[in-house]
Amino acid sequence: MKKFYYIYVLQSVKDKNFYTGFSEDLKSRFEQHMKGLVESTKDRRPLKLIYSEACLSKTDALHREKYLKTFHGKQFLRNRLKSYLTG
C-alpha cells in the first residue's frame, strides 16, 4: 500500500479564518490541532477540517501546500468551497 501525504485546510469556528497545513498522518495532526498542541492554531480553536487532498509524493504535497497559501491558491480554495462557505 502506498503512503499518502496530506494537505489540509482548517477553519476556525472562532474567527472564521483558514489554516493550511501538511501532514503524513491527517487524523493525528487534526487531533493535535484540536487539543491545542499546535502553536499557530491553539488560540483559534475550535477548528473544522473543511478540505484535504492526498498526494503520493511528499514533494508534490509540499508544493501544493505552498501554492494553497498564495493569493491564487486561496482563490482556488474559495471557488472550490463556494457552496460550503456561502451556506
C-alpha positions in Angstrom: 0.0 0.0 0.0 1.3 3.4 -1.0 1.9 6.1 1.6 -0.1 9.3 1.3 0.9 12.9 2.2 -1.9 15.2 3.1 -2.6 18.9 2.6 -5.4 20.1 4.7 -7.4 23.3 5.4 -8.9 24.0 8.8 -11.4 26.8 9.5 -11.5 28.4 12.9 -15.1 28.5 14.3 -13.9 31.4 16.5 -12.6 33.8 13.8 -13.7 32.0 10.5 -10.1 32.2 9.2 -8.3 29.4 7.4 -5.1 27.5 8.3 -3.4 25.4 5.7 -1.0 22.6 6.6 0.7 19.4 5.6 0.9 16.0 7.4 1.7 12.4 6.8 -1.0 11.4 9.3 -4.0 13.6 8.9 -6.1 12.2 11.7 -3.4 12.5 14.4 -2.4 16.0 13.1 -6.0 17.2 13.3 -6.2 15.8 16.9 -3.1 17.8 17.8 -4.8 20.9 16.5 -7.9 20.2 18.4 -6.0 19.6 21.7 -4.2 22.9 21.3 -0.8 21.3 20.7 -0.1 23.4 17.6 1.1 26.9 18.4 -0.3 28.6 15.3 -3.9 27.3 15.9 -4.2 26.8 19.7 -5.9 30.2 20.3 -8.2 29.8 17.3 -10.0 26.6 18.5 -12.4 25.1 17.9 -11.5 24.1 14.3 -13.2 22.3 11.5 -11.5 20.3 8.8 -13.0 21.7 5.7 -10.7 20.5 2.9 -8.0 17.9 2.3 -6.0 16.5 -0.6 -3.8 13.4 -0.7 -0.6 13.1 -2.7 1.7 10.1 -3.4 4.8 12.3 -3.3 5.9 14.3 -0.3 7.5 16.9 -2.7 4.2 17.3 -4.6 2.3 17.7 -1.3 4.7 20.4 0.0 4.5 22.3 -3.3 0.7 22.1 -3.2 0.6 23.4 0.4 2.8 26.3 -0.6 0.5 27.0 -3.6 -2.6 27.0 -1.5 -1.1 29.6 0.8 -0.6 32.0 -2.1 -3.2 34.5 -3.3 -4.1 32.3 -6.3 -4.3 29.2 -4.1 -6.6 31.0 -1.7 -8.8 32.0 -4.6 -8.8 28.3 -5.8 -10.0 27.2 -2.3 -12.7 29.8 -2.1 -14.0 28.8 -5.5 -13.8 25.1 -4.7 -15.6 25.6 -1.3 -18.0 28.2 -2.6 -21.2 26.3 -1.8 -19.8 25.3 1.7 -18.8 28.9 2.5 -22.0 30.5 1.4 -24.2 28.0 3.2 
